[in-house]
Amino acid sequence: MSITNSESGTRIDEVADRIFRISTPIPPNPALPTGFTFNQYLVASEAPLLFHTGQRGLFSLVREAIAAVLPPESLRYVGFSHVEGDECGALREWLELAPNAEPVCSQAAAMLYTNDATDRPVRALADGEHLDLGGHEVMWFDAPHVPHGWECGYLGETRTRTLLCGDLFTQAGNDHAALVETDIVGPSEAMRSMMDYYAHSPTTRAQLERLAGFEPRVLACMHGSAYAGDGAQRLRELADALAAKPISANVRAARSRS
């Protein structure tokens, strides 16, 4: 695949069998001097699923990218990891476009947000519940507070062993290959050194170990490159890194001043 919007640089790339990464680069700005990327993932199955809606401002760009693979109005499910603008900001726009689409999220997210955000029935998945997409199947993992949000969770596609891992392994910068086999823990730790977005829950290691038990072959990251290789090892390396540096320097400095 390739760039679908030359002005924004939005592109779509296949990172696993019929699983596509849609990515829009954000130029360096005062909030993120390094620049950034916002990624969504399309599982192009019989019942297509979009994971992460993107912000409302990205809706037309994501719609244009999906149209390179399938009619956007044919989406059957629109899922997200937790409640944030880049995760579900354009949920209403997607549901208006796709008349048969159902929101997909954790049971906690449905209770806290999604049931109120739409009149459409919500597919609120329990931990470990499977959803058949026809050609693909996804499994929901509850992951409260990893990295943040009580309602946080992830989808694992069981046939390709692709983990749609949201904000885990967030990488700064706006120029990333769609899929890499190189280190992503180092770049994600560099991002965390600038902005520690982890809740540092007592259960973080156990949650990451459970995701590692899925034995993912692709880590579909929401910011930066997706990763192909030993996803379980990368998740355990992330757990080790978080344990070694549980609180950022900025947080420690703020505590010392209080």
Backbone as numpy.savetxt, mean C-alpha at the origin, in Angstrom:
# Nx Ny Nz CAx CAy CAz Cx Cy Cz
4.67 -2.30 -19.74 3.83 -1.11 -19.74 4.71 0.14 -19.74
4.10 1.30 -19.55 4.88 2.51 -19.72 4.15 3.69 -19.10
4.68 4.88 -19.39 4.07 6.11 -18.90 2.69 6.29 -19.53
1.71 6.59 -18.69 0.35 6.80 -19.17 -0.05 8.28 -19.17
0.75 9.12 -18.52 0.51 10.56 -18.55 1.86 11.26 -18.55
2.23 11.84 -19.68 3.56 12.41 -19.82 3.75 13.66 -18.97
2.68 14.39 -18.70 2.80 15.62 -17.91 3.13 15.31 -16.46
2.44 14.34 -15.87 2.66 13.99 -14.46 3.74 12.94 -14.28
4.01 12.17 -15.32 4.94 11.06 -15.20 4.30 9.80 -14.65
2.99 9.77 -14.49 2.30 8.58 -14.01 2.53 7.42 -14.97
2.82 6.23 -14.41 3.09 5.07 -15.24 2.45 3.84 -14.61
2.36 2.78 -15.41 1.83 1.52 -14.93 2.76 0.40 -15.39
3.09 -0.52 -14.46 4.03 -1.59 -14.73 3.53 -2.87 -14.06
3.71 -3.99 -14.74 3.33 -5.28 -14.18 4.45 -5.78 -13.27
4.15 -5.98 -11.98 5.17 -6.41 -11.03 5.01 -7.88 -10.63
3.88 -8.47 -10.95 3.63 -9.90 -10.80 2.57 -10.23 -11.83
2.24 -11.51 -11.98 1.31 -11.92 -13.02 -0.03 -11.22 -12.86
-0.31 -10.26 -13.77 -1.57 -9.51 -13.81 -1.77 -8.66 -12.55
-0.67 -8.28 -11.92 -0.71 -7.33 -10.81 0.15 -6.13 -11.22
-0.46 -4.97 -11.25 0.16 -3.78 -11.84 0.37 -2.69 -10.79
1.55 -2.11 -10.84 1.89 -0.96 -10.00 1.62 0.31 -10.80
0.79 1.18 -10.26 0.53 2.51 -10.83 1.27 3.50 -9.95
2.09 4.34 -10.53 2.94 5.22 -9.73 2.95 6.63 -10.30
2.76 7.59 -9.41 2.85 9.01 -9.77 3.97 9.65 -8.97
5.00 10.20 -9.64 6.09 10.85 -8.91 5.70 12.27 -8.49
6.12 12.64 -7.29 5.87 13.98 -6.76 7.22 14.69 -6.66
7.39 15.82 -7.34 8.69 16.49 -7.34 9.08 16.94 -5.93
10.37 17.18 -5.71 10.80 17.71 -4.40 10.01 18.95 -4.02
9.69 19.04 -2.73 8.91 20.16 -2.22 9.33 20.41 -0.79
8.89 21.52 -0.17 9.34 21.81 1.21 9.03 20.70 2.21
7.90 20.03 2.04 7.55 18.96 2.97 8.42 17.73 2.77
8.75 17.44 1.51 9.59 16.28 1.17 10.64 16.72 0.15
11.76 17.26 0.64 12.78 17.78 -0.28 13.32 16.74 -1.24
13.19 15.46 -0.91 13.71 14.41 -1.78 12.72 14.02 -2.87
11.47 14.52 -2.80 10.42 14.03 -3.68 9.84 12.74 -3.14
8.81 12.22 -3.81 8.06 11.08 -3.27 7.33 10.40 -4.41
6.80 9.21 -4.15 5.92 8.54 -5.11 4.68 8.04 -4.38
3.56 8.07 -5.07 2.32 7.47 -4.59 1.94 6.34 -5.54
1.86 5.13 -4.99 1.59 3.94 -5.79 0.23 3.33 -5.43
-0.44 2.84 -6.44 -1.64 2.02 -6.27 -1.38 0.70 -6.99
-2.13 -0.33 -6.61 -1.94 -1.64 -7.23 -3.26 -2.17 -7.76
-3.22 -2.61 -9.01 -4.38 -3.17 -9.69 -4.17 -4.68 -9.85
-5.09 -5.46 -9.30 -5.10 -6.90 -9.54 -6.12 -7.14 -10.65
-5.61 -7.39 -11.86 -6.45 -7.45 -13.05 -6.99 -8.87 -13.24
-7.91 -9.24 -12.39 -8.49 -10.57 -12.41 -9.91 -10.49 -12.96
-10.65 -11.59 -12.88 -12.05 -11.57 -13.34 -12.86 -10.55 -12.56
-12.57 -10.44 -11.27 -13.18 -9.42 -10.42 -12.06 -8.46 -10.02
-11.78 -7.43 -10.82 -10.60 -6.60 -10.61 -10.65 -5.87 -9.27
-9.47 -5.76 -8.67 -9.34 -5.08 -7.37 -8.28 -4.00 -7.48
-8.60 -2.82 -6.95 -7.64 -1.72 -6.82 -7.31 -1.59 -5.34
-6.02 -1.61 -5.02 -5.59 -1.43 -3.62 -4.88 -0.10 -3.50
-5.42 0.77 -2.66 -5.11 2.19 -2.49 -5.86 2.98 -3.57
-6.62 3.96 -3.19 -7.35 4.76 -4.17 -6.51 5.91 -4.70
-5.49 6.33 -3.95 -4.84 7.59 -4.23 -5.67 8.75 -3.69
-5.04 9.91 -3.57 -5.77 11.10 -3.16 -6.75 11.51 -4.27
-7.72 12.33 -3.91 -8.69 12.78 -4.91 -8.00 13.48 -6.07
-6.92 14.21 -5.78 -6.21 14.92 -6.83 -5.53 14.01 -7.83
-5.32 12.75 -7.46 -4.69 11.79 -8.37 -5.70 10.93 -9.11
-6.98 11.11 -8.83 -8.00 10.21 -9.36 -7.94 10.08 -10.87
-7.89 11.20 -11.58 -7.92 11.12 -13.05 -6.67 10.45 -13.59
-5.52 10.64 -12.92 -4.28 10.00 -13.37 -4.33 8.49 -13.16
-4.86 8.06 -12.03 -4.95 6.63 -11.76 -5.98 5.98 -12.69
-7.08 6.67 -12.91 -8.11 6.16 -13.84 -7.52 5.97 -15.23
-6.74 6.94 -15.67 -6.11 6.87 -16.99 -5.14 5.69 -17.08
-4.40 5.45 -16.00 -3.47 4.33 -16.00 -4.19 2.99 -16.02
-5.24 2.85 -15.23 -6.00 1.60 -15.21 -6.60 1.33 -16.58
-7.03 2.38 -17.28 -7.65 2.22 -18.60 -6.69 1.60 -19.61
-5.38 1.63 -19.33 -4.42 0.98 -20.21 -4.48 -0.54 -20.09
-5.14 -1.04 -19.02 -5.21 -2.48 -18.77 -6.64 -3.00 -18.89
-7.61 -2.26 -18.32 -9.00 -2.70 -18.34 -9.91 -1.49 -18.13
-11.19 -1.61 -18.43 -12.09 -0.49 -18.21 -12.19 -0.15 -16.72
-11.88 1.05 -16.31 -11.89 1.37 -14.88 -13.26 1.13 -14.22
-14.31 1.30 -15.00 -15.65 1.10 -14.43 -15.94 -0.36 -14.13
-15.06 -1.27 -14.57 -15.27 -2.69 -14.32 -14.70 -3.14 -12.98
-14.09 -2.23 -12.22 -13.55 -2.60 -10.91 -14.65 -3.23 -10.05
-14.29 -4.32 -9.40 -15.24 -5.01 -8.52 -14.97 -4.70 -7.06
-13.70 -4.41 -6.72 -13.33 -4.12 -5.34 -12.36 -2.95 -5.31
-12.50 -2.11 -4.29 -11.59 -1.00 -4.05 -11.15 -1.11 -2.60
-9.89 -1.51 -2.40 -9.41 -1.77 -1.05 -8.39 -0.76 -0.59
-8.15 -0.77 0.72 -7.12 0.09 1.28 -6.65 -0.49 2.61
-5.43 -0.08 3.01 -4.78 -0.62 4.20 -5.28 0.06 5.47
-5.35 1.39 5.46 -5.82 2.14 6.63 -6.33 3.49 6.16
-6.87 4.26 7.06 -7.59 5.47 6.70 -6.63 6.66 6.62
-6.23 7.00 5.41 -5.44 8.18 5.11 -5.80 8.63 3.70
-5.48 9.88 3.38 -5.86 10.42 2.08 -5.31 9.64 0.91
-4.03 9.22 0.99 -3.46 8.50 -0.14 -3.95 7.06 -0.21
-4.51 6.57 0.87 -5.05 5.21 0.90 -6.49 5.16 0.38
-7.31 6.11 0.82 -8.75 6.02 0.51 -9.38 7.37 0.21
-8.56 8.40 -0.08 -9.10 9.73 -0.31 -10.06 9.81 -1.48
-9.83 8.99 -2.52 -10.69 9.01 -3.71 -11.69 7.87 -3.71
-11.99 7.32 -2.55 -12.93 6.19 -2.49 -14.27 6.54 -3.12
-14.81 7.69 -2.79 -16.12 8.06 -3.33 -16.08 8.17 -4.85
-15.01 8.75 -5.37 -14.90 8.90 -6.83 -14.85 7.53 -7.51
-14.12 6.58 -6.93 -14.06 5.26 -7.54 -15.39 4.53 -7.48
-16.10 4.68 -6.38 -17.40 4.01 -6.26 -18.42 4.63 -7.21
-18.32 5.92 -7.44 -19.21 6.55 -8.40 -18.91 6.09 -9.82
-17.64 5.85 -10.11 -17.25 5.44 -11.46 -17.59 3.97 -11.72
-17.37 3.12 -10.72 -17.53 1.67 -10.88 -18.79 1.23 -10.13
-19.90 1.03 -10.84 -21.19 0.81 -10.16 -21.26 -0.48 -9.37
-20.42 -1.47 -9.69 -20.48 -2.75 -8.99 -19.36 -2.92 -7.96
-18.58 -1.88 -7.74 -17.44 -1.99 -6.84 -17.88 -1.95 -5.38
-17.20 -2.75 -4.57 -17.40 -2.74 -3.12 -16.11 -2.29 -2.45
-16.20 -1.46 -1.40 -15.01 -1.14 -0.62 -14.54 -2.38 0.13
-13.22 -2.55 0.24 -12.62 -3.66 0.97 -11.65 -3.08 1.99
-11.81 -3.49 3.25 -10.93 -2.98 4.30 -11.06 -3.90 5.51
-10.36 -3.56 6.57 -10.48 -4.33 7.80 -11.83 -4.08 8.46
-12.20 -4.94 9.36 -13.44 -4.73 10.11 -13.35 -3.47 10.96
-12.15 -3.19 11.49 -11.98 -1.97 12.27 -12.16 -0.73 11.41
-11.59 -0.74 10.18 -11.73 0.40 9.28 -13.18 0.61 8.89
-13.91 -0.48 8.67 -15.33 -0.35 8.34 -16.09 0.32 9.47
-15.81 -0.08 10.68 -16.48 0.50 11.85 -16.11 1.96 12.04
-14.82 2.28 11.87 -14.34 3.63 12.15 -14.67 4.62 11.05
-14.73 4.14 9.79 -14.78 5.08 8.66 -15.68 4.65 7.52
-15.44 3.47 6.97 -15.98 3.15 5.65 -17.49 3.02 5.64
-18.07 2.45 6.68 -19.53 2.34 6.72 -20.20 3.71 6.68
-19.51 4.71 7.20 -20.05 6.07 7.21 -19.70 6.83 5.93
-18.62 6.43 5.26 -18.15 7.18 4.10 -18.94 6.87 2.84
-19.67 5.76 2.83 -20.42 5.37 1.63 -21.70 4.66 2.03
-22.70 4.74 1.16 -23.94 4.00 1.38 -23.85 2.59 0.81
-22.78 2.30 0.09 -22.63 0.99 -0.53 -22.18 -0.05 0.50
-22.62 -1.29 0.40 -22.16 -2.32 1.33 -20.64 -2.44 1.32
-20.06 -2.61 2.49 -18.62 -2.68 2.65 -18.21 -4.13 2.87
-17.17 -4.58 2.16 -16.62 -5.91 2.38 -15.56 -5.77 3.47
-15.99 -5.93 4.70 -15.11 -5.79 5.86 -14.51 -7.16 6.16
-13.24 -7.34 5.90 -12.61 -8.64 5.99 -12.07 -8.90 7.39
-12.32 -10.10 7.88 -11.74 -10.54 9.14 -10.30 -10.98 8.92
-9.52 -10.97 9.97 -8.14 -11.43 9.88 -8.11 -12.86 9.35
-7.34 -13.08 8.29 -7.22 -14.41 7.70 -8.29 -14.75 6.67
-9.24 -13.85 6.45 -10.31 -14.13 5.49 -9.80 -14.03 4.06
-10.30 -14.92 3.19 -9.91 -14.93 1.79 -11.02 -14.32 0.92
-10.60 -13.72 -0.18 -11.52 -13.14 -1.14 -11.12 -13.62 -2.53
-12.02 -14.35 -3.18 -11.76 -14.92 -4.51 -12.04 -13.87 -5.57
-11.01 -13.56 -6.37 -11.15 -12.57 -7.43 -11.35 -13.23 -8.79
-11.30 -14.55 -8.85 -11.39 -15.23 -10.13 -10.08 -15.16 -10.88
-9.22 -16.14 -10.68 -7.87 -16.11 -11.25 -6.83 -15.67 -10.25
-7.23 -14.87 -9.29 -6.40 -14.50 -8.15 -7.24 -14.66 -6.89
-6.55 -14.80 -5.77 -7.21 -14.84 -4.48 -6.37 -14.04 -3.50
-7.03 -13.21 -2.70 -6.31 -12.42 -1.71 -6.75 -12.82 -0.31
-5.84 -12.65 0.62 -6.05 -12.95 2.03 -5.77 -11.70 2.84
-6.64 -11.41 3.80 -6.48 -10.21 4.61 -5.66 -10.52 5.86
-4.71 -9.62 6.16 -3.92 -9.68 7.39 -4.22 -8.45 8.23
-4.83 -8.60 9.38 -4.89 -7.49 10.33 -3.48 -7.16 10.79
-3.14 -5.88 10.84 -1.81 -5.45 11.29 -1.94 -4.14 12.07
-2.67 -4.15 13.19 -2.90 -2.91 13.92 -1.60 -2.24 14.35
-1.50 -0.94 14.03 -0.38 -0.09 14.44 0.94 -0.43 13.73
0.88 -1.21 12.65 2.09 -1.55 11.91 1.93 -1.12 10.46
2.45 0.05 10.04 3.23 0.91 10.90 2.40 1.84 11.78
1.15 2.12 11.39 0.33 3.02 12.20 -1.14 2.79 11.84
-1.99 3.16 12.77 -3.43 3.02 12.55 -3.97 1.73 13.16
-4.90 1.88 14.07 -5.54 0.73 14.70 -6.15 -0.19 13.65
-6.67 0.42 12.57 -7.43 -0.31 11.56 -6.55 -0.87 10.45
-5.24 -0.76 10.57 -4.32 -1.12 9.49 -4.34 -2.62 9.19
-4.16 -2.94 7.91 -4.05 -4.33 7.47 -3.56 -4.39 6.04
-3.30 -5.60 5.56 -2.73 -5.80 4.24 -3.39 -6.97 3.53
-3.25 -6.99 2.22 -3.73 -8.10 1.40 -2.54 -8.87 0.84
-2.63 -10.19 0.91 -1.64 -11.05 0.28 -2.30 -11.85 -0.83
-1.75 -11.77 -2.05 -2.29 -12.53 -3.17 -1.65 -13.91 -3.13
-2.48 -14.95 -2.99 -1.97 -16.26 -2.63 -1.28 -17.00 -3.78
-1.66 -16.71 -5.03 -1.07 -17.44 -6.16 0.31 -16.92 -6.51
0.48 -15.60 -6.55 1.78 -15.01 -6.88 2.61 -14.72 -5.65
2.04 -14.90 -4.46 2.69 -14.56 -3.18 3.12 -13.10 -3.19
2.22 -12.23 -3.64 2.45 -10.78 -3.63 1.79 -10.20 -2.39
2.57 -9.53 -1.56 2.03 -8.86 -0.38 1.84 -7.38 -0.70
0.59 -6.94 -0.70 0.28 -5.53 -0.89 0.50 -4.86 0.46
1.72 -4.34 0.65 2.21 -4.04 2.00 2.17 -2.57 2.37
1.40 -1.77 1.65 1.10 -0.42 2.08 2.32 0.42 2.41
2.32 0.99 3.62 3.37 1.92 4.03 4.63 1.23 4.52
4.64 -0.09 4.62 5.88 -0.77 4.96 6.90 -0.53 3.85
8.15 -0.34 4.23 9.25 -0.13 3.28 9.08 1.16 2.46
8.49 2.19 3.06 8.37 3.48 2.37 9.74 4.03 2.03
9.92 4.40 0.76 11.19 4.91 0.25 10.98 6.33 -0.25
11.86 7.22 0.17 11.81 8.60 -0.31 12.29 8.67 -1.76
12.08 9.83 -2.37 12.53 10.04 -3.75 11.39 9.88 -4.74
11.58 10.46 -5.92 10.54 10.41 -6.94 10.99 9.74 -8.23
12.11 9.02 -8.17 12.62 8.34 -9.37 12.99 6.92 -8.99
12.03 6.02 -9.10 12.23 4.63 -8.68 11.89 3.68 -9.81
12.68 2.63 -9.94 12.29 1.53 -10.81 11.02 0.89 -10.26
10.20 0.35 -11.17 8.94 -0.25 -10.72 9.19 -1.45 -9.82
10.20 -2.27 -10.14 10.46 -3.50 -9.41 11.96 -3.69 -9.30
12.42 -3.93 -8.08 13.86 -4.13 -7.86 14.09 -5.43 -7.11
15.31 -5.93 -7.19 15.74 -7.09 -6.43 16.83 -6.71 -5.44
17.05 -5.43 -5.29 18.09 -4.90 -4.40 17.46 -4.52 -3.06
18.31 -4.04 -2.15 17.89 -3.72 -0.78 16.81 -2.63 -0.77
15.73 -2.88 -0.04 14.74 -1.82 0.20 14.66 -1.46 1.68
15.29 -2.25 2.55 15.26 -1.94 3.98 16.10 -0.70 4.26
17.29 -0.63 3.68 18.13 0.55 3.88 17.45 1.84 3.45
16.91 1.90 2.23 16.20 3.11 1.82 14.98 3.43 2.69
14.27 2.41 3.14 13.10 2.70 3.98 13.53 3.18 5.36
14.66 2.68 5.87 15.17 3.18 7.14 15.69 4.61 7.00
16.25 4.94 5.83 16.66 6.33 5.58 15.46 7.25 5.62
14.33 6.81 5.07 13.11 7.59 5.12 12.64 7.75 6.57
12.71 6.67 7.33 12.25 6.73 8.72 13.14 7.64 9.56
14.41 7.76 9.20 15.28 8.67 9.93 14.87 10.12 9.73
14.22 10.42 8.60 13.72 11.77 8.34 12.34 11.98 8.96
11.53 10.93 8.98 10.13 11.06 9.41 9.69 9.70 9.95
9.75 9.54 11.25 9.44 8.23 11.83 7.92 8.06 11.92
7.40 7.27 10.99 5.95 7.11 10.86 5.46 5.83 11.52
6.31 5.16 12.27 5.92 3.91 12.93 5.35 4.18 14.32
4.33 3.40 14.69 3.74 3.50 16.02 4.59 2.80 17.07
5.47 1.89 16.65 6.32 1.13 17.57 5.49 0.41 18.62
4.54 -0.36 18.15 3.70 -1.16 19.03 4.50 -2.29 19.65
4.12 -2.74 20.85 4.78 -3.91 21.43 4.63 -5.16 20.56
3.66 -5.17 19.68 3.43 -6.36 18.84 4.02 -6.23 17.44
4.80 -5.18 17.19 5.31 -4.94 15.84 6.09 -6.13 15.30
7.04 -6.66 16.07 7.83 -7.78 15.58 6.94 -8.99 15.28
6.01 -9.27 16.17 5.13 -10.43 15.96 4.29 -10.25 14.70
3.82 -9.02 14.46 3.02 -8.76 13.26 3.86 -8.95 12.00
5.09 -8.44 12.02 5.96 -8.58 10.86 6.35 -10.04 10.64
6.55 -10.78 11.71 6.86 -12.20 11.58 5.69 -12.95 10.96
4.48 -12.56 11.33 3.31 -13.21 10.74 3.23 -12.93 9.24
3.53 -11.70 8.83 3.56 -11.38 7.40 4.68 -12.15 6.71
5.81 -12.31 7.38 6.91 -13.09 6.81 6.48 -14.54 6.59
5.61 -15.05 7.46 5.12 -16.41 7.32 4.32 -16.64 6.05
3.84 -15.58 5.45 3.16 -15.67 4.15 4.14 -16.00 3.04
5.42 -15.81 3.31 6.51 -16.06 2.36 6.31 -15.31 1.04
6.18 -13.99 1.14 5.95 -13.21 -0.09 7.15 -13.24 -1.02
6.85 -13.33 -2.31 7.87 -13.24 -3.34 7.94 -11.84 -3.95
6.87 -11.06 -3.76 6.85 -9.66 -4.20 6.29 -8.83 -3.05
6.97 -7.74 -2.73 6.50 -6.77 -1.76 6.05 -5.54 -2.54
4.75 -5.32 -2.58 4.17 -4.23 -3.38 4.02 -3.01 -2.49
5.05 -2.16 -2.52 5.13 -1.00 -1.61 4.33 0.17 -2.16
3.78 0.94 -1.24 2.95 2.07 -1.63 3.79 3.29 -2.03
5.02 3.35 -1.54 5.90 4.49 -1.84 7.28 3.95 -2.20
7.70 4.17 -3.43 8.98 3.68 -3.89 8.82 2.45 -4.77
9.91 1.69 -4.91 9.91 0.50 -5.75 9.22 -0.66 -5.06
8.60 -1.53 -5.85 8.22 -2.86 -5.37 9.47 -3.72 -5.37
9.42 -4.81 -4.60 10.59 -5.67 -4.43 10.25 -7.10 -4.83
11.15 -7.73 -5.57 11.01 -9.14 -5.93 12.16 -9.92 -5.31
11.83 -10.99 -4.60 12.86 -11.79 -3.95 12.32 -12.40 -2.67
13.18 -12.52 -1.70 12.84 -13.15 -0.43 12.16 -12.11 0.47
10.86 -11.96 0.30 10.14 -10.96 1.07 10.13 -11.26 2.55
10.12 -12.55 2.92 10.15 -12.91 4.34 11.43 -12.39 5.01
12.56 -12.54 4.33 13.81 -12.06 4.89 13.81 -10.55 5.03
13.27 -9.85 4.04 13.23 -8.39 4.13 12.34 -7.95 5.30
11.22 -8.64 5.54 10.34 -8.29 6.66 11.04 -8.52 7.99
11.82 -9.59 8.08 12.55 -9.84 9.33 13.68 -8.84 9.52
14.30 -8.42 8.43 15.31 -7.37 8.53 14.69 -6.06 9.00
13.49 -5.77 8.50 12.78 -4.57 8.94 12.49 -4.65 10.44
12.03 -5.80 10.91 11.76 -5.97 12.35 13.02 -5.73 13.17
14.16 -6.24 12.70 15.42 -6.03 13.41 15.79 -4.56 13.44
15.61 -3.88 12.30 15.96 -2.45 12.23 15.09 -1.63 13.17
13.81 -1.95 13.24 12.91 -1.23 14.13 13.27 -1.47 15.59
13.68 -2.68 15.91 14.07 -2.99 17.29 15.36 -2.28 17.66
16.27 -2.13 16.69 17.55 -1.48 16.95 17.40 0.02 17.12
16.47 0.62 16.37 16.23 2.07 16.44 14.73 2.30 16.61
14.19 2.04 17.82 12.74 2.10 17.98 12.16 3.49 17.97
12.96 4.51 18.24 12.45 5.88 18.31 13.41 6.78 17.56
12.87 7.62 16.69 13.72 8.49 15.88 14.39 9.55 16.74
15.47 10.14 16.23 16.18 11.21 16.93 15.26 12.40 17.18
14.40 12.70 16.21 13.48 13.82 16.38 12.52 13.57 17.54
12.03 12.34 17.66 11.12 12.02 18.75 11.85 12.09 20.08
13.07 11.54 20.14 13.85 11.61 21.38 14.11 13.05 21.79
14.43 13.90 20.81 14.70 15.30 21.13 13.44 15.98 21.66
12.29 15.69 21.06 11.05 16.28 21.53 10.74 15.84 22.94
11.01 14.57 23.26 10.75 14.08 24.62 11.68 14.73 25.62
12.92 14.95 25.20 13.88 15.55 26.13 13.52 16.99 26.45
12.81 17.65 25.55 12.41 19.04 25.79 11.13 19.13 26.60
10.39 18.05 26.70 9.08 18.11 27.40 9.24 17.92 28.91
